[in-house]
């Protein structure tokens, strides 16, 4: 019997699959790529948001971040947790945009569209008493 030794390969784009003989051209699944891009955009927006909060001194954040001992940790946590939220929102928006295109005409019976035609109406002013 032939013994198989486990191979430890640095997981690169195609390196792990080629070393294990699985396939020659390994590509990242589209949904995983969409998730990574969405999270990266969300963290970039979170960083811009946190910098804006400090720069505009909203709720005295500039003093809290720059003048206290644990300010850099607070800034990192602010960016991290806002990045989680904004990344999730970016991914949700991207997934919802994957659906069908709503611009194409759909079938079915539709009610006729009412057209507005202007009509001249004369009004006679009444005399005051």
HELIX and SHEET records of a PDB file:
HELIX    1   1 UNK A   15  UNK A   19  1                                   5    
HELIX    2   2 UNK A   30  UNK A   55  1                                  26    
HELIX    3   3 UNK A   58  UNK A   60  5                                   3    
HELIX    4   4 UNK A   61  UNK A   67  1                                   7    
HELIX    5   5 UNK A   71  UNK A   96  1                                  26    
END                                                                             
